[in-house]
Amino acid sequence: MGKTKLKVTEVVEKILKTSKKAHKWLDIAKEDLGVARVLFKSGRYIYCAFFCQQAVEKLFKAIIIFETEKEPPYVHDLIIRQKRQVLI
């Protein structure tokens, strides 16, 4: 049997309760989303998309740390990262 898949919000809640290193990455991801919101409201859509992508990448890093207790790989391709870790 495989691992039960959780919703992103459930994973975030578990991370916040258990992993300080992963929690750090979630905090940074929240900052990136805040910047993305400001950029979106001001019509700066390309930069908004960039910060959204950054937030997702940092969420992946938090999940990798939470699941493996190891630092995430230094790869900027989200698909490669996801396939390597098979987390989501």
N, C-alpha and C positions, 0 to 999 in steps of 0.2 A: 504494500500500500504506500502511496505517495504522501507527501506532506500536505496538510490541509492549507488551502490558500486563504489568506486573510485580506480584508479590505485595507486600502492604504491607511484609512483613519485608525483602524485597529492596530496596525503595525506601528504607526506613530505613537499611539497611546502606550503600547508596550515599551517602545524605545524610551519614551520620556520617563517611565517608571524604573528602568533598569540599567541603562548604559550611559555613563557620563560622556564618553568619547562620541558616541553616536548622537547624543543630545546636542553636543556642540555643532555638529553638521546640520541638525534640524534648525537650530537657532540661525545659522547663516542662511539656510534656505528660506526661512521666514523673512529675513532681511531682504533677500533678493526678490521675493514676491512683493514686498512692500514697495521696493523701487519700481518693479514692473507695473504695479497699480498706478503709481504716479505718472510714469511714462505713458501708460495707456490713456489716462485721463487727459494728458496734454497732447495726444495725437502722435506720439513718437513710437509708432507700432513696431518698427524694426528693432529698436533698442528694447522695447517691451518684450518682444519674442526672445531676444538674447537672454534677458534676465529670467524669463520663465524657464528657458532651457537650463540655465545655471542652477536654478532652484531644483529642478528635477534631478540633475546630476548630483547635487548635494544630498537629496533625499536618497538616491541610490547608494551613495557612500555611507549614509547612516544605516541603511538596511544591511549593507554588506558587513559593516562593523558589528551590528547587532546579531546577525546570523552566524558570522564566522569568528568573531572576536579577534579579527586581524584587520590591519590597515587595508583599504581598498587599493586595487591596482591603479597605476598612473596611466590610465587610458581615458581618452576623451570621447570615445565612440560609445554612446549609451547602449546600442544593440550588442556590441562585443562584450561590454561589461555585463549586461544582463545575461547573455548566453554563457559566459564564463561562470557566473555565480548561480544561475538557474534559481532565482529568488522569487520572481514574479510570474 
